Amino acid sequence: MISTYLVPLHRKYCLSETSTLTTRLLFYATITTVSTFLIYPLPYFLLPWLPLSKPLWTPPFLLQTTGITLLSWTMASLYDFPSLPYIPGLPTLETMGRKSLEIYLAAEILQEFLMYPGKRKGGGMWEGVVRGLQGMGLGREWACFWVSFGWAVGFGWVGWGLEYLGWKIKL
């Protein structure tokens, strides 16, 4: 549904021959601003009346997922921005898109080993790294963020290695 409206607008303001740098920047700034408001302030404004719940698809959950989708779409479409210079790391992101199934399977299998003896028991290497970062003065939220970010970057490189070797899963 979102792409029904965004793709024609993107073509008109960003990819057409009449588009300028100003129209492109204004388009991306507008989409980013709208998605930011949908992710944080609007859903939390509704929380006193409508709780945030995924299984029930409440309005706050819908607003947040719509905002995340808009922001993800904006980040993905920036790749098509004609006047952007080469961005380091972009080949890794392309590979993550092409090798998503392989990366997902490798991450899920390795996660079981790193989280052993279990996610709910508070053990495992993952929790040890988070606690180590907390010991360095980071709060738990930031420690979990950096461990997750490192995990994602690491598996981006795993995908790049799989593509370099020519490995793929055929279904």
N, C-alpha and C positions, 0 to 999 in steps of 0.2 A: 504494500500500500504506500509506504513512504517513497519507494523508488518511482511509483507512478507520477508523483509530483516533482521529485528532486531531479530525476534524470533529464526531463525537458528543460528545467530551469538551469541545470548545470551546462547543458549544451548551449543554451541561449547566452548565458552570462560568462561562460568560461572557455568554451571550445569553438564557438562560432567565429567567423572571420571579422565580425563587428565587435567582438569583445575586446576590452582593453585591460590593462593591468589594474586599473581602478575598479572596473566591474568585477573582476575576479576576486580581488581582495575584499570588496564589499560583500560579495556572495559568501565567501568562506568565513568572513567575520560574523555575518548574520547567522549562518548555520551553527557556528561554534558558540555564539552567545545564546541562541535558543536552546541548544543541547545542554549547555551548562546550567541554565535555569531549570530545565527538565530533570536534570540529574540531582541537583541538591535542593534549592529552596522550595520549589513547588510541592514535591512529595512530602516534605517535612511540615509544610504549612497545613496539609490535610491530615496529618497523623492524629491530632486530637479526636477527629470524628471517624476516620477510616484507617484502621491499622495497616501497616505494610506487611503483606502476606503473599508469598508466591503461589501457594496452592489455590488460593481463592481468586487470584488475578484482581486484586483491588486496584483502584485508581492510582494510589501512590506508586505501586509496583509497575503499573503500566506506564506512568510518566517517566520513571527512572529507566526502564528498559528502552523506551522510545528515545530518550536523551542519549543513552549509551549507543544505540544504533545510529543515531544521527552523527555523533562524534566519530564513531568507527567508520562510517561512510565518508565523512569529511577527510579523515586521515588517509583512507584508501584512495580517494579521488585526487588528493594532492599529488599523488604519483604521476597523474596525467597533466599536471600543471606544466605547460610548455616551456616557460621561461625559467624553471628552476634549474640550478646547476646540479652536477652529480652529487648525490648524498651518500656518504660512506655508510656502509651497513645495509643499504637498500637491497643488494643482491641476496643477503641473508633473509630479509623479509619476503622477497619473492620466493625463495626456496621454501620458506615455512608455508607459503600458500600452496606450492606445488607438491610438497611432501608432507602435507598435514596428517594424513592417515598414519604414515610411518612414524612421524614425530609423536603423535598421540599414543600409539601403541608402545613405543620405546619409553615414553615418560610414565605411562601407567605401570609398566612392568618394573621399571627402576624405582618408582615410588613405593611399591610394596616392600622392597628391600630396605630403602632408606627410612621408612616409617616403622620398621619392625622394632619392637614387639607389638606395635599397634597404635593406631591414631588416637584412640581414646584413653590409652594408658599413660600418655605423656612421655613416652620413651622414643627411642630411635634417633638416628643421626640428624634428621631434620630438626627435631626439637632441641637437640644439643647445639646446633648452629644458632638457632634462634636465641637460646639462653646465653650463648657466648656473646652474641651481639648485644643482648640486654646488659650483660656484665660490662660492656664497653661504654655504657651510658645511653644506648638507644632505648626508647620505649618499645613495648611489645609490638604495637602496631607497625612502627617503622622497621623493626627487626624482621617481622613477617613479610613486610613489603619487599625489603632488600633480598631476602632469601628467595622469595617468589620471582622477583625480577632476575636474579642470577640463574634461577632454574629455567626461566623462559629463554634467556640469552643463550644459555648452555645448550638447550635443545634446538635453538635456531642453528647453532653451529653443527649439531648432530645432523640436522636435515641437510645442511650444506655439504657435509661429509658424505652422506648417503647419495646425494645427487652427483657429487664429484666421482664417486665410485660406480655410479650407474645402477644402484640398487633401487628396486621398486617392488611394491606389492601389487599383484594382479588379482582382481576379484572375478 
